[in-house]
């Protein structure tokens, strides 16, 4: 079997749906090796909280980029893209099949779709734009190491700027993104400036490039069933205890609040028990500690559920539309949706179908239609929403309604289509009528305060 250049399989899906299991079965069937694409499973240890596949479960299938980094290292999507592409090349050169497996969807996206994510330029290019703070931005996690250059891990010094100053700066640098974000959306405006300062390229240009631009198996599970599986996960407290002691040893007496935004600390299960550990350190296993422990368990379950919903949303609203759009490109990207809801029929509905499709693809045999693998596949493929373009996201201010609003609030529409609807709306027509009335009265020498209700 001679693999086509850049052939790669990817198993994506929601948390706790069995991606690792399918990846291993697939690798055994098609002579593959697995590349982990979970941003937390790259770290050594903490196997339970990150739901890492065990050595025995790997069934001697080689796994790459798994369990290899110290927990203090900040590993970025750019690091993953570089490392995974290198591994894909190495595996392919052995005439074996590279298989991406993991739940960090933007990691997978960065490999499968060229230019789909913002990537950093060199340190020299970034330094031209300055405005960088040092690594102390990381608060109590300032001892975290990094694989990237210091300039790439800096934070643009905009926190002390007012929201008006930030949006004005963005208007001068990237007027398109300034039009996309609401003037009061400080966080997103800062992010657009960060993209420019860190890469030397406008955020709007990155988005336009990603919109103008392998083989995938997607496992899905009915949300109600999936969330019940998540709620049944147990056995994390030993690792949470280890993590608490690890963080305490790293901060060297710094009592600042951890940010939980770097390295292994991002895992669901650590942040949720912060108050519990504070209570234990002060008063031991008190009644309050036990109460906080139960609260942490429920919070962890809720956050895991939220994460699963985000994964479902990403697959439906971003990944599927991108695959559909890619049909018109040079890349051959196929996506098959498999229904993993019923674990009793997992072999029939998931394993056998995935292996059959993969083998046919590698043998260049006719493949089934992508919407034919299950009722779920048909439902998803037949209801794909077109991705919004950057021009559809631009905020358009209605000067008439903003100037004459009794609440004195500015009135915005998102995109040209929404703005046209606004111009036909009762609100806009009522404002026009009010202006006309005021003009007629002014001709007769009658004037009113602008705050007068209308």
N, C-alpha and C positions, 0 to 999 in steps of 0.2 A: 504494500500500500504506500503510495507516494502522496504525501499531504500537499494540498494546494498552499501556496504561499499565504501566510498570515491567517491560516485556519485556526480558530480558537472556539471552544465551546464555553458557555457560561450557564451556571445554574443559579438563578435568582429567585427570590420569593420572600415571604414574610417570615418573621421570627418564629422559631419552634415548628416549622412546617416540614422539616426533614431534608434540607438542602444538602447537608454533609453526607447523609445516607445515600441520597441519589447520586451525588458526585462520585462516591466510592464505587457504587454499582456500575455507573457509567464508565469509570476509569478501568475497571476490571474487564468490561465487555469490549472496549475499543482500544485497549493498550494505551491508556492515558495516565497522566500525572496531574495532580491537583495543585492549583495555585490559590492560596487563601486570599479572599477579598473581603475579609471582615476587619475593620480598622482596630478592633480591640483584641482579636485573637492573634495579632502579631506579637503581643507581649508575652513574656515568660510568666508562667504561673497563673493563678486565679482562674483555673480551668472551669470551675463550676459556674462562677458568675458570668463568664464570657461564653458559656455553653460550648466549650472547645471539645472537639472530637478526641477521644482517648487513643493511646497507642494501639490497644487491642482492636478498637473499632475501625482503625485505618486499614486493617486487613492487608498490611504490607504494601499498600498503595503509597508511593512517594508523595509527600505533601511539602510544598514550598511556601515561604513567607509566613510560616506558622510557628508561634511559640519561640521567637528568636531574638526579641528585643527586650532590653532592660525596661521595667515599667516607668522609669523616669524620662525616657526618651520621647520627644514629641515627633510623631511620624505623620507626615502630611500626604495629601493625595498626590502631590508631585513626586514625593519619594516612592509612593506605591506605583505610580505609573512608570517611573524609570525602572524600578526593580522588577515589576511584573513583565514588562516588555522584554527585558533581558532574559527572564526565565522562560517566556514563551519561545524566544529564539533558541535557547539552549535545548528545551524539550523537543521542539520541532526538528532540530538538527540531529536528534537521536531517532528520528522517524517515529516519534510518539506524539500523542495528542494532548495539547495543553487544555486544561479545564479550569476555568475560574469558578470558585464556589465561595459564596459569602453574602452577608446581608447588608453590607455598606454599598448601597446602590450607586452612589456617585463614584466610588472606586471602579466598579465595573463599567460605568458609563465613560469614564476617562480613558479606558483602554479601547473599548469597542467603537466609540465615536471620536474621530479626530477633532481636536479643537473644541470639544464640547464643554470644557471647563477652563476657567482662568488658570494659566500656568505662570510661574514666576520667570522673569528674565534673570540675567546674571546679576551678581552683586554690583558690578560696575554700573550697569544700566539703572538699577534701582537707586543707587546712591546719588544719581544726578538730581533726584527730586527731593531729597532730604526729608525734613519733618519727621524724624524717627526718634522714638524714645528707646532707652535701653531695656534689657530684659527684666528689669525690676517691675515692669508692668505686670508680670505674672504673679504678683502678690506673694502669698505664702508658698506658691509653687515655683519661686524663682530659682530653685535648685534643679529644676528640670533641665535635662540636657536637650540637645537638638541635633538632628542630622543635617539641618539646613544652615545657611550662613546667618550670622547674627542679624544682618540687615533684613533678612527675610522674616525674622521672627519679631521684629520691632512692631510698635504700634504707632500709627500716625498721631501726632500730638494735636488732636482736635477736640479733646474732651473739655477743654476750658473755653472753647469758642461757643458763642451763642448759636441757636438754631438758624437765625437769620444770616449770620456770618458764614455758616457752613453751606447753606443753600446758595448764597451769593458766590462763594468760592467754586461750588460745583457748576453754577451757571457759566462761569468764565472758562472752566476746564472742560466740562462735558455737558453742554446745554441740553442734549437729548435726554440724559439720565435726570437732569434737574427738572425736566418737564414730566418725566415718568413718575417721580416721587412727589407726594404731597409736601408742601413747604414745611409742615410740622413733623414729617417723618424723618426725624434726626438720625435714627440708627441706620436706615437704608442709604441716606445721603452720605453718611460717613463711610459706609462700606464702598460706595462707588468711588469716593475719593481715594480710599485705601487701595482699590484695584489699580488706579492710575499711578499712584505714588510707588507702589510695590512692583509694578510690571512695566511702567512706561507706556502703557497702552490704555485707551479709553475703555471704560466698562461697557459702553454702548457698542463699541467695535467688537469686543469679545462676544457679546450676545448676538450681534448680527452674523458673525462668523459661525457661531454654533448653530444658527438657524439655517445657514446656507449649505451646510454639510448634510467567517465568524458565524457564528451560529449560536443560538440561545434556547435553552429550555427554561421556562418559567413555571414554577410551582405555585399554585394558589390554593387557598383553603377558605371555606365559608367562614366569614368573620366571627360569627357566634361560636362555632366549633373551635376556631383558632384561639379566641380569647379564653375559653374555658381551659384549653391545654396550658396556656400561659399561667393561669391562676393556680394550676396544680403543681407548678414547679417549686421544689423545696430545696433545703440544704445549702444555704449560702453563708451562714454566720461565721464559720471558721475563717473563710476568706475575707469577710468584712472586718473581722477582728485583726487579721494579719495586715490588711490595708490600713486600718486606723493607726496601728503601731508603726507601719512603714512611713506614712505621712508625717506622723509626730517626730520620727527620727530625721526626716528630711528637712524640716523647717527650722531645726536648730533653735528652738525656743521662740521663734516668730509666731505670735498668737493671732496673726491676721487670718481672716476667714478664707479657707480654700476656695478656688474658683471652679473646680471640677470641669475645667475646659481643656485640659491637657493630658496626654498620655492615657494610662489605664484609668485615671480618675474619672473619665467620661462614662465609664460603664454604669448602666442602670443598677442600682443597689448600694452604691457608696454614698452618694449625696443624700439619699433618703434616710439614712441612719445617723446623720451627723448629730442631731439633737440627742438621740439615744446614747451615743458614745460620750457626749459631754456629760450627761447625767450619770453614766456609769463611772466615769473618771472622778466625779465629784462625790457621789453618794453610793456607789456600788449598785448592785441589782435591787434597787428600791422599787416600791410599787409604781412610782412615776416612770422609772426606767422600763419596766415591763409594759406599761401603757404606751410609751414612746416607741418601744420595739414593735408592738402590734400596729401602731400608726405607720411605722416605716414599712412594714410588710405590705400594708394596703396601698401605700403611696408607690412602692416599687411595682406592684401589680398594675396600678393605674397608669404609671409612666410606661411600662412595657406595652400595655394596650395602646397607648397613644403612639408609641413608636411603630407598632404593627400597622396602625391606621395610616401613618405617614408612608410606610413602605407600600401599602396597597395603593394609596393615592399617587405615589411616584410612578408605579407600574402603569396604572390606568391613564394618568393625565400627562405623563412626561415620556416614559420609555416607549409605550406602544405608539404614540404619535410620532416619535423620532424614528422608530423602525419603519412605520408606514411611509414617512417622508423619504427615508433612505432607499426606497424601492427605485427612485429616479436617479440615484447616484451610482457611481462605479462600484461601490462596495456591495457585496452580497450579504445582507443581514436578514436572518430569518428568526422568528420568534414563535415558539410553540407553547401554548398554555396548557398545563396539566392540572387536573383537579385532585388535590390531596386531602379533601375533606374526610373521606371515609378511610380510616386506617386499615380496616379489614380488607379493603380492596386495593391497598396501596400498590402491591405488585402488579396488578392488572391495569390500574388507572394511571400509574406513574412510572414505575420501573420499566415494565415491558414496552410501553409506548415510547419512552425516552430512548431506550436502547435501540428499538426498531428504527426510529427516526434518525438517530445518530449514525447507525450502520449504513442506512440507505444514502445518507448525505456523503459519507466517506467513500462509498462505492459508486457515487454519481448515479444512483438509481432514482426513478421518479419519487417525489416526496408528496405527502398528503397536503391538502390545503391547510393553511395555518389556522383557519377558523373551524376545522373539522375534528379536532382532537377531543373535544368535550363540549357539553352545553355551555359551560363557563367560557370556553374559548370563543364560541360563537357569539355569546352575549357581549364579551369584551371587544372583539374585533368589529362587531356591527354597531358599536356605540362609541367609537373613538372620536374624541373632541379634537378639533383642529387647534394646534398650539397657537397661542397669541404671539404675534410679532411685536417687536419693540415699538413700532408705530401705533399699535393698538393699545399700548399702555401709557402713552403720553397724556399727562394731565392738561386739560384745556380749561382755562378760567373764563367764566361768563362775566364780563365786565359789567354788563347791565344789571344782572341779578345781584352781583357782589356789592356794587355801589349803592343799590337801592334796597338791600335786605334790612329789615327792621332789627334782625339779630346781629347785624354788622359782621356776619361771617362771610368769608369768601366762598364762592360756589364753583366747584370744579366738576368736570366730566372726565371719564377715562376713555380716551380714544375718540376718533372722529365720529364713529357710529353712535356712541352714547351721547356725544355733544349734539348731534342732529336731533336725537330724541328729546334732549333737554330743550332745544329751541322750539319744539312743538308741544312741550309740556304745559299743563295748566299754570304751573308756577311762573314760567317764563312769560306766557301770554298775559297773566295777571299783572306782572311787573311792567310789561310794555303798555298795558292799559293804564296803569297808575301813572307812568311817565307822561303819557299823552294827556291825561287829565290835568297833571300838574303844569304842563306846558300851556294848556288852554287857560287855566286859571291865572298863570303868570302874565299872559297877554292882557288879561283884564285887571292886572295890578294886584292880584291876590297871591300871596306867598305863604308857605308853611315851612316849619322846621323839618329838616330831612328825617328826623326820628319819628315823624308822624306815622302811625300805623296805616297799613293799606292792605 
